[in-house]
Amino acid sequence: MLTFRRATLDDVPALVPLVESAYRGDASRVGWTTEADLLEGQRTDPEGVAEVITAPKSAVLLAVADDGALVSCCHVAEEDGAGYFGMFAVAPSAQGGGIGRAVLAEAERFALAEWGLTEMRMKVITARADLTAWYVRRGYRQTGELSPFPYGDERFGLPLRDDLEFELLVKPLV
Protein backbone atom coordinates (compact mmCIF):
# COMPACT_ATOMS: atom_id res chain seq x y z
CA MET A 1 0.00 0.00 0.00
CA LEU A 2 1.30 3.44 -0.93
CA THR A 3 0.55 6.74 0.72
CA PHE A 4 0.81 9.90 -1.37
CA ARG A 5 1.68 13.38 -0.14
CA ARG A 6 3.11 16.62 -1.44
CA ALA A 7 6.79 17.19 -0.85
CA THR A 8 8.08 20.03 1.28
CA LEU A 9 11.53 21.56 1.36
CA ASP A 10 12.36 19.15 4.20
CA ASP A 11 12.11 16.32 1.64
CA VAL A 12 14.80 17.67 -0.71
CA PRO A 13 17.68 15.70 0.90
CA ALA A 14 15.80 12.42 0.28
CA LEU A 15 14.45 13.33 -3.16
CA VAL A 16 17.73 14.09 -4.91
CA PRO A 17 19.31 10.66 -4.22
CA LEU A 18 16.05 8.90 -5.15
CA VAL A 19 15.97 10.59 -8.56
CA GLU A 20 19.69 10.05 -9.11
CA SER A 21 19.45 6.36 -8.19
CA ALA A 22 16.68 5.74 -10.72
CA TYR A 23 18.55 7.23 -13.68
CA ARG A 24 22.29 7.58 -13.18
CA GLY A 25 25.24 5.38 -12.36
CA ASP A 26 25.53 1.69 -11.68
CA ALA A 27 22.85 1.73 -8.97
CA SER A 28 20.29 2.69 -11.63
CA ARG A 29 21.01 -0.49 -13.59
CA VAL A 30 19.09 -2.53 -10.98
CA GLY A 31 15.88 -1.09 -12.45
CA TRP A 32 14.77 -0.62 -16.03
CA THR A 33 14.56 3.21 -16.05
CA THR A 34 18.30 3.77 -16.17
CA GLU A 35 19.74 6.38 -18.49
CA ALA A 36 23.31 5.34 -17.60
CA ASP A 37 24.10 4.40 -21.20
CA LEU A 38 22.86 7.77 -22.46
CA LEU A 39 23.93 10.26 -19.81
CA GLU A 40 26.43 10.67 -17.02
CA GLY A 41 26.53 13.34 -14.34
CA GLN A 42 23.57 14.58 -12.40
CA ARG A 43 19.89 14.20 -13.18
CA THR A 44 18.87 16.91 -10.72
CA ASP A 45 20.22 18.91 -7.80
CA PRO A 46 18.86 20.27 -4.51
CA GLU A 47 18.27 23.73 -5.98
CA GLY A 48 16.25 22.37 -8.89
CA VAL A 49 14.12 20.16 -6.65
CA ALA A 50 13.50 23.03 -4.20
CA GLU A 51 12.49 25.26 -7.11
CA VAL A 52 9.76 22.90 -8.36
CA ILE A 53 8.50 22.28 -4.82
CA THR A 54 7.98 25.99 -4.19
CA ALA A 55 6.88 27.19 -7.65
CA PRO A 56 3.24 28.19 -8.16
CA LYS A 57 1.01 25.58 -9.86
CA SER A 58 3.73 23.02 -9.22
CA ALA A 59 3.91 20.05 -6.86
CA VAL A 60 6.26 17.20 -6.18
CA LEU A 61 4.25 14.15 -5.18
CA LEU A 62 5.81 11.47 -3.00
CA ALA A 63 4.87 7.81 -2.72
CA VAL A 64 5.68 6.36 0.68
CA ALA A 65 5.57 2.63 1.48
CA ASP A 66 3.92 1.17 4.59
CA ASP A 67 7.29 1.06 6.34
CA GLY A 68 7.76 4.82 5.78
CA ALA A 69 10.31 4.45 2.99
CA LEU A 70 10.20 6.96 0.14
CA VAL A 71 9.84 4.74 -2.96
CA SER A 72 8.80 7.14 -5.72
CA CYS A 73 8.25 10.74 -6.69
CA CYS A 74 7.10 12.87 -9.59
CA HIS A 75 6.71 16.52 -10.47
CA VAL A 76 3.36 17.81 -11.68
CA ALA A 77 2.88 21.36 -12.89
CA GLU A 78 0.57 23.49 -14.96
CA GLU A 79 2.16 24.63 -18.21
CA ASP A 80 0.19 26.44 -20.89
CA GLY A 81 -3.15 25.21 -19.56
CA ALA A 82 -2.16 21.54 -19.39
CA GLY A 83 -0.53 19.33 -16.81
CA TYR A 84 3.16 18.60 -17.14
CA PHE A 85 4.61 15.39 -15.71
CA GLY A 86 8.32 15.01 -14.96
CA MET A 87 11.02 14.14 -12.43
CA PHE A 88 9.45 10.70 -12.20
CA ALA A 89 11.52 8.24 -10.21
CA VAL A 90 10.90 4.86 -8.62
CA ALA A 91 13.62 3.36 -6.44
CA PRO A 92 15.40 0.80 -8.68
CA SER A 93 14.81 -2.08 -6.24
CA ALA A 94 11.06 -1.32 -6.27
CA GLN A 95 10.62 -1.10 -10.05
CA GLY A 96 8.45 -3.54 -11.93
CA GLY A 97 5.86 -4.01 -9.18
CA GLY A 98 3.22 -1.44 -10.14
CA ILE A 99 4.46 1.53 -8.14
CA GLY A 100 5.13 3.54 -11.29
CA ARG A 101 1.62 2.93 -12.60
CA ALA A 102 0.15 4.03 -9.26
CA VAL A 103 2.25 7.20 -9.13
CA LEU A 104 1.40 8.14 -12.71
CA ALA A 105 -2.30 7.62 -11.99
CA GLU A 106 -2.02 9.78 -8.85
CA ALA A 107 -0.29 12.55 -10.82
CA GLU A 108 -3.07 12.49 -13.40
CA ARG A 109 -5.74 12.48 -10.69
CA PHE A 110 -4.00 15.37 -8.91
CA ALA A 111 -3.73 17.54 -12.06
CA LEU A 112 -7.42 17.07 -12.82
CA ALA A 113 -8.76 17.32 -9.25
CA GLU A 114 -6.53 20.11 -7.92
CA TRP A 115 -6.15 22.31 -10.97
CA GLY A 116 -8.91 21.17 -13.35
CA LEU A 117 -6.40 20.29 -16.07
CA THR A 118 -7.77 18.00 -18.76
CA GLU A 119 -4.54 16.98 -20.49
CA MET A 120 -1.19 15.71 -19.26
CA ARG A 121 2.01 16.26 -21.23
CA MET A 122 5.55 15.02 -20.82
CA LYS A 123 8.80 14.86 -22.74
CA VAL A 124 10.65 11.57 -23.10
CA ILE A 125 14.11 11.00 -24.58
CA THR A 126 13.46 9.34 -27.95
CA ALA A 127 16.33 6.89 -27.40
CA ARG A 128 14.23 5.36 -24.59
CA ALA A 129 11.80 3.41 -26.79
CA ASP A 130 11.00 1.07 -23.89
CA LEU A 131 9.96 3.98 -21.71
CA THR A 132 7.89 5.58 -24.47
CA ALA A 133 6.12 2.25 -25.01
CA TRP A 134 5.35 2.06 -21.27
CA TYR A 135 3.63 5.46 -21.43
CA VAL A 136 1.77 4.54 -24.63
CA ARG A 137 0.35 1.49 -22.82
CA ARG A 138 -0.95 3.92 -20.20
CA GLY A 139 -2.85 6.03 -22.73
CA TYR A 140 -0.22 8.54 -23.84
CA ARG A 141 0.06 9.42 -27.51
CA GLN A 142 3.28 10.14 -29.33
CA THR A 143 2.95 13.50 -31.05
CA GLY A 144 6.04 13.46 -33.23
CA GLU A 145 6.83 16.91 -31.80
CA LEU A 146 10.55 16.86 -31.05
CA SER A 147 12.73 19.22 -29.06
CA PRO A 148 16.50 19.23 -28.65
CA PHE A 149 18.33 17.90 -25.63
CA PRO A 150 19.97 20.79 -23.71
CA TYR A 151 23.54 19.94 -24.67
CA GLY A 152 26.04 22.01 -22.72
CA ASP A 153 23.79 22.43 -19.67
CA GLU A 154 25.32 20.07 -17.12
CA ARG A 155 22.25 20.41 -14.86
CA PHE A 156 20.63 17.82 -17.16
CA GLY A 157 23.59 15.47 -17.33
CA LEU A 158 26.57 14.81 -19.55
CA PRO A 159 25.42 13.19 -22.81
CA LEU A 160 27.25 10.08 -24.00
CA ARG A 161 25.64 10.39 -27.45
CA ASP A 162 25.10 13.26 -29.86
CA ASP A 163 21.63 12.21 -31.05
CA LEU A 164 19.53 12.85 -27.95
CA GLU A 165 16.21 14.64 -28.29
CA PHE A 166 12.82 14.67 -26.59
CA GLU A 167 9.38 13.76 -27.93
CA LEU A 168 6.21 15.27 -26.51
CA LEU A 169 3.67 12.70 -25.27
CA VAL A 170 0.10 13.71 -24.39
CA LYS A 171 -2.93 12.13 -22.73
CA PRO A 172 -6.45 13.46 -22.19
CA LEU A 173 -7.46 13.24 -18.52
CA VAL A 174 -11.21 13.23 -19.06
Backbone as numpy.savetxt, mean C-alpha at the origin, in Angstrom:
# Nx Ny Nz CAx CAy CAz Cx Cy Cz
-8.70 -13.13 13.74 -9.54 -11.96 13.74 -8.65 -10.71 13.74
-8.98 -9.77 12.89 -8.24 -8.52 12.81 -9.07 -7.39 13.40
-8.38 -6.45 14.02 -8.98 -5.22 14.46 -8.37 -4.10 13.64
-9.21 -3.18 13.16 -8.72 -2.06 12.37 -8.81 -0.78 13.18
-7.82 0.09 12.99 -7.86 1.42 13.60 -7.00 2.36 12.77
-7.24 3.65 12.97 -6.43 4.66 12.30 -5.11 4.82 13.05
-4.06 5.01 12.29 -2.74 5.23 12.89 -2.65 6.64 13.46
-1.82 6.77 14.46 -1.45 8.07 15.02 0.06 8.23 14.85
0.55 9.39 15.20 1.99 9.61 15.10 2.77 8.65 16.00
2.16 8.17 17.07 2.82 7.20 17.94 3.10 5.87 17.23
2.39 5.61 16.12 2.57 4.36 15.38 3.70 4.40 14.35
4.23 5.58 14.07 5.26 5.72 13.03 6.43 4.76 13.25
7.00 4.64 14.47 8.14 3.74 14.65 7.85 2.28 14.30
6.62 1.84 14.39 6.27 0.46 14.03 5.89 0.35 12.55
5.36 1.42 11.98 4.91 1.37 10.59 6.06 1.31 9.59
7.09 2.10 9.80 8.20 2.13 8.83 8.83 0.75 8.66
9.20 0.04 9.73 9.78 -1.30 9.52 8.79 -2.30 8.92
7.50 -2.17 9.21 6.51 -3.06 8.59 6.52 -2.88 7.08
6.45 -1.64 6.63 6.43 -1.37 5.18 7.75 -1.82 4.55
8.84 -1.50 5.18 10.15 -1.90 4.63 10.25 -3.42 4.52
9.78 -4.14 5.55 9.91 -5.60 5.56 9.08 -6.26 4.46
8.01 -5.63 4.05 7.14 -6.22 3.02 7.69 -6.03 1.62
8.59 -5.07 1.42 9.01 -4.73 0.07 10.51 -4.76 -0.20
11.33 -4.54 0.80 12.75 -4.37 0.56 13.58 -5.40 1.31
14.72 -5.73 0.73 15.70 -6.57 1.39 15.31 -8.04 1.44
16.20 -8.82 2.00 16.00 -10.27 2.06 14.79 -10.66 2.90
14.47 -9.90 3.94 13.31 -10.22 4.77 12.03 -10.23 3.95
11.96 -9.37 2.93 10.75 -9.27 2.11 10.55 -10.51 1.24
11.58 -11.27 1.02 11.47 -12.45 0.15 10.67 -13.59 0.79
10.40 -13.50 2.08 9.56 -14.49 2.76 8.14 -14.43 2.19
7.68 -13.25 1.86 6.35 -13.05 1.29 6.42 -12.93 -0.22
5.27 -12.67 -0.83 5.23 -12.57 -2.29 5.18 -11.13 -2.79
5.13 -10.15 -1.88 5.02 -8.75 -2.31 6.37 -8.07 -2.49
7.44 -8.79 -2.36 8.76 -8.19 -2.43 9.00 -7.42 -3.73
9.72 -6.33 -3.60 10.21 -5.58 -4.75 11.73 -5.63 -4.79
12.32 -6.56 -4.03 13.77 -6.62 -3.85 14.52 -6.80 -5.16
13.89 -7.40 -6.17 14.56 -7.56 -7.46 14.41 -6.34 -8.35
13.57 -5.40 -7.93 13.32 -4.19 -8.72 13.96 -2.95 -8.11
13.97 -2.90 -6.77 14.40 -1.69 -6.07 15.19 -2.05 -4.83
16.17 -1.23 -4.54 16.89 -1.29 -3.27 16.60 0.00 -2.53
17.20 0.15 -1.36 17.00 1.38 -0.60 15.66 1.36 0.11
15.23 2.53 0.53 14.03 2.62 1.34 12.76 2.60 0.51
11.69 2.16 1.15 10.35 2.24 0.57 9.64 3.47 1.13
9.92 3.78 2.38 9.33 4.95 3.02 10.26 5.39 4.15
9.90 6.47 4.81 10.68 6.95 5.94 9.73 7.55 6.98
10.21 7.79 8.19 9.32 8.31 9.23 8.63 9.62 8.85
9.33 10.49 8.16 8.73 11.77 7.76 7.58 11.57 6.79
7.77 10.68 5.82 6.72 10.41 4.85 5.49 9.77 5.48
5.70 8.85 6.41 4.59 8.21 7.09 3.85 9.23 7.97
4.59 10.04 8.70 3.96 11.07 9.54 3.15 12.04 8.68
3.66 12.37 7.52 2.95 13.30 6.64 1.59 12.76 6.22
1.51 11.48 5.83 0.23 10.94 5.39 -0.72 10.69 6.55
-0.18 10.48 7.75 -1.04 10.32 8.92 -1.73 11.64 9.26
-1.04 12.73 9.11 -1.56 14.03 9.55 -2.21 14.86 8.44
-2.09 14.46 7.20 -2.65 15.24 6.09 -4.18 15.20 6.14
-4.83 16.26 5.65 -6.29 16.24 5.58 -6.77 15.22 4.54
-7.95 14.64 4.78 -8.53 13.63 3.88 -7.51 12.53 3.58
-6.84 12.07 4.62 -5.80 11.06 4.52 -5.82 10.26 5.82
-5.67 8.95 5.70 -5.63 8.10 6.88 -4.73 6.91 6.61
-4.00 6.50 7.61 -3.28 5.24 7.56 -4.07 4.29 8.45
-4.51 3.19 7.84 -5.28 2.19 8.56 -4.36 1.05 8.99
-4.53 0.60 10.21 -3.73 -0.48 10.74 -4.60 -1.71 10.95
-4.03 -2.88 10.70 -4.67 -4.15 11.02 -3.84 -4.79 12.12
-4.51 -5.06 13.24 -3.85 -5.60 14.42 -4.43 -6.98 14.71
-3.56 -7.95 14.92 -3.97 -9.33 15.22 -4.47 -9.42 16.67
-5.08 -10.55 16.98 -5.62 -10.79 18.33 -4.56 -10.64 19.42
-3.32 -10.99 19.09 -2.24 -10.89 20.08 -1.66 -9.50 20.20
-2.24 -8.52 19.46 -1.78 -7.14 19.52 -0.71 -6.79 18.50
-0.28 -7.76 17.71 0.77 -7.51 16.73 0.23 -6.73 15.53
0.98 -5.73 15.10 0.66 -5.00 13.88 1.02 -5.89 12.69
0.04 -6.29 11.89 0.31 -7.22 10.79 0.14 -6.59 9.41
-0.53 -5.43 9.33 -0.74 -4.82 8.03 -1.10 -3.36 8.18
-0.90 -2.62 7.09 -1.29 -1.22 7.05 -1.57 -0.82 5.61
-2.25 0.29 5.47 -2.43 0.91 4.16 -2.73 2.38 4.35
-2.51 3.14 3.30 -2.82 4.56 3.27 -4.02 4.76 2.36
-5.00 5.50 2.84 -6.18 5.86 2.06 -6.28 7.38 2.08
-6.53 7.95 0.92 -6.65 9.41 0.85 -7.67 9.77 -0.22
-8.13 11.01 -0.15 -8.97 11.53 -1.22 -8.08 12.32 -2.16
-8.13 11.95 -3.42 -7.38 12.67 -4.47 -8.31 12.89 -5.64
-8.53 14.14 -5.98 -9.35 14.48 -7.15 -10.72 13.82 -7.11
-11.35 13.78 -5.94 -12.69 13.26 -5.81 -12.81 11.74 -5.77
-11.68 11.05 -5.72 -11.69 9.59 -5.64 -10.78 9.15 -4.50
-10.95 7.92 -4.07 -10.07 7.37 -3.07 -8.75 6.97 -3.71
-7.68 7.11 -2.96 -6.37 6.64 -3.40 -5.87 5.65 -2.36
-5.39 4.51 -2.82 -4.92 3.43 -1.97 -3.43 3.25 -2.18
-2.66 3.24 -1.10 -1.22 3.05 -1.22 -0.61 2.61 0.10
0.70 2.59 0.14 1.49 2.18 1.31 0.92 0.92 1.95
0.54 -0.01 1.11 -0.09 -1.26 1.54 1.00 -2.26 1.89
0.97 -2.75 3.11 1.98 -3.72 3.53 1.34 -4.76 4.44
1.70 -6.00 4.22 1.37 -7.10 5.12 2.70 -7.72 5.54
2.85 -7.97 6.82 4.08 -8.60 7.30 4.35 -9.85 6.47
5.58 -10.02 5.95 5.87 -11.16 5.06 5.45 -12.51 5.63
5.64 -12.74 6.92 5.28 -14.04 7.50 3.77 -14.25 7.58
2.99 -13.18 7.40 1.52 -13.28 7.48 0.86 -13.23 6.10
1.65 -13.15 5.04 1.08 -13.05 3.69 0.52 -14.40 3.24
-0.49 -14.31 2.38 -1.08 -15.50 1.81 -2.22 -16.09 2.63
-2.63 -15.43 3.70 -3.68 -15.97 4.56 -4.96 -15.15 4.58
-5.09 -14.18 3.68 -6.32 -13.40 3.61 -6.27 -12.05 4.28
-5.17 -11.73 4.94 -5.08 -10.43 5.60 -5.12 -9.30 4.57
-4.41 -9.45 3.49 -4.40 -8.42 2.46 -5.79 -8.14 1.91
-6.53 -9.20 1.62 -7.91 -9.03 1.14 -8.76 -8.26 2.15
-8.61 -8.59 3.43 -9.39 -7.93 4.48 -9.01 -6.45 4.60
-7.74 -6.15 4.50 -7.29 -4.76 4.61 -7.76 -3.95 3.40
-7.65 -4.51 2.22 -8.13 -3.82 1.03 -9.63 -3.54 1.14
-10.39 -4.53 1.59 -11.84 -4.34 1.76 -12.13 -3.26 2.79
-11.36 -3.22 3.87 -11.56 -2.18 4.89 -11.23 -0.80 4.33
-10.17 -0.69 3.53 -9.82 0.59 2.93 -10.94 1.08 2.01
-11.50 0.16 1.23 -12.61 0.53 0.34 -13.83 0.95 1.14
-14.15 0.19 2.19 -15.28 0.52 3.06 -15.08 1.90 3.69
-13.87 2.15 4.18 -13.54 3.41 4.83 -13.72 4.59 3.87
-13.18 4.48 2.66 -13.26 5.58 1.69 -14.72 5.91 1.35
-15.55 4.90 1.23 -16.96 5.11 0.92 -17.71 5.64 2.15
-17.54 5.00 3.30 -18.30 5.36 4.49 -17.87 6.69 5.10
-16.56 6.95 5.15 -16.06 8.16 5.82 -16.10 9.39 4.93
-15.82 9.20 3.65 -15.69 10.35 2.77 -16.67 10.33 1.59
-17.47 9.28 1.48 -18.44 9.21 0.39 -17.83 9.04 -0.99
-16.63 8.50 -1.04 -15.93 8.33 -2.33 -16.44 7.07 -3.02
-16.70 7.16 -4.29 -17.31 6.04 -5.02 -16.35 5.33 -5.96
-15.08 5.70 -5.92 -14.08 5.03 -6.75 -12.77 4.98 -5.98
-12.06 3.88 -6.11 -10.73 3.75 -5.52 -9.73 3.63 -6.66
-8.61 4.32 -6.49 -7.53 4.30 -7.49 -6.23 3.91 -6.79
-5.34 3.36 -7.57 -3.99 3.06 -7.08 -3.04 2.98 -8.27
-1.76 3.07 -7.97 -0.74 2.90 -9.00 0.11 1.71 -8.61
0.34 0.82 -9.59 1.11 -0.39 -9.36 2.26 -0.42 -10.37
3.44 -0.82 -9.93 4.57 -0.96 -10.84 4.23 -2.03 -11.87
4.33 -1.69 -13.14 3.93 -2.62 -14.21 4.75 -3.90 -14.22
5.96 -3.86 -13.70 6.80 -5.07 -13.65 6.26 -6.09 -12.66
5.29 -5.70 -11.84 4.69 -6.60 -10.85 3.38 -7.17 -11.38
3.46 -7.97 -12.43 2.26 -8.55 -13.05 1.47 -9.39 -12.06
2.16 -10.08 -11.14 1.46 -10.89 -10.15 0.62 -10.03 -9.21
1.15 -8.88 -8.84 0.42 -7.97 -7.97 -0.76 -7.34 -8.70
-0.55 -6.92 -9.93 -1.65 -6.37 -10.73 -2.76 -7.41 -10.86
-2.41 -8.65 -11.13 -3.41 -9.71 -11.27 -4.18 -9.90 -9.96
-3.52 -9.78 -8.82 -4.19 -9.89 -7.52 -5.26 -8.82 -7.39
-4.92 -7.59 -7.76 -5.90 -6.49 -7.69 -7.03 -6.69 -8.70
-6.72 -7.17 -9.88 -7.77 -7.42 -10.89 -8.76 -8.44 -10.35
-8.28 -9.47 -9.67 -9.18 -10.47 -9.08 -10.07 -9.87 -8.00
-9.70 -8.72 -7.48 -10.48 -8.04 -6.46 -11.31 -6.89 -7.04
-11.48 -6.88 -8.36 -12.38 -5.93 -8.99 -11.74 -4.69 -9.57
-10.43 -4.58 -9.52 -9.76 -3.42 -10.10 -9.58 -3.62 -11.59
-9.62 -2.51 -12.31 -9.48 -2.54 -13.76 -8.19 -1.82 -14.16
-7.44 -2.46 -15.04 -6.26 -1.82 -15.59 -6.72 -0.75 -16.57
-6.16 0.45 -16.45 -6.59 1.55 -17.31 -5.67 1.75 -18.51
-4.47 1.22 -18.45 -3.50 1.50 -19.49 -2.84 2.86 -19.33
-3.28 3.63 -18.32 -2.70 4.95 -18.05 -1.41 4.77 -17.27
-0.30 5.12 -17.89 1.02 4.90 -17.31 1.62 6.21 -16.83
2.43 6.11 -15.79 3.19 7.26 -15.31 4.60 6.78 -14.98
5.57 7.68 -15.12 6.96 7.27 -14.91 7.31 7.03 -13.45
8.25 6.13 -13.22 8.80 5.94 -11.89 9.65 7.17 -11.57
9.65 7.63 -10.30 10.43 8.84 -9.97 11.93 8.54 -9.81
12.56 8.22 -10.94 14.01 7.98 -10.93 14.72 9.21 -10.36
15.73 8.97 -9.54 16.50 10.06 -8.98 15.98 10.54 -7.64
14.79 10.10 -7.23 14.25 10.47 -5.93 14.39 9.27 -5.00
15.46 9.27 -4.21 15.79 8.12 -3.38 14.74 7.81 -2.31
13.79 8.73 -2.08 12.72 8.45 -1.12 11.88 7.26 -1.57
11.90 6.96 -2.87 11.10 5.86 -3.42 11.94 4.63 -3.72
13.19 4.66 -3.37 14.06 3.52 -3.59 15.06 3.75 -4.69
15.98 2.81 -4.81 17.04 2.85 -5.81 16.73 1.79 -6.86
16.28 2.20 -8.04 15.89 1.23 -9.07 17.05 0.36 -9.52
16.75 -0.92 -9.72 17.71 -1.88 -10.26 17.50 -2.09 -11.75
16.44 -1.46 -12.29 16.10 -1.57 -13.71 15.76 -0.18 -14.23
15.88 -0.01 -15.54 15.57 1.30 -16.12 14.22 1.34 -16.83
13.38 0.32 -16.61 12.10 0.25 -17.31 10.90 0.30 -16.36
11.08 0.87 -15.18 10.00 0.89 -14.21 9.02 2.02 -14.51
7.74 1.70 -14.39 6.67 2.68 -14.54 5.46 2.18 -13.78
4.50 3.05 -13.59 3.29 2.71 -12.85 2.10 2.66 -13.81
1.12 1.80 -13.48 -0.15 1.80 -14.19 -1.25 2.13 -13.17
-2.18 2.96 -13.58 -3.32 3.31 -12.76 -4.37 2.20 -12.82
-4.79 1.70 -11.65 -5.86 0.74 -11.53 -7.04 1.44 -10.84
-8.27 1.12 -11.25 -9.44 1.75 -10.65 -10.52 0.71 -10.35
-11.34 1.04 -9.35 -12.47 0.17 -8.99 -13.62 1.04 -8.49
-14.83 0.82 -9.02 -15.98 1.51 -8.45 -16.30 0.90 -7.08
-16.69 1.75 -6.13 -16.99 1.28 -4.78 -18.47 1.12 -4.53
-19.30 1.46 -5.47 -20.75 1.27 -5.32 -21.31 0.55 -6.53
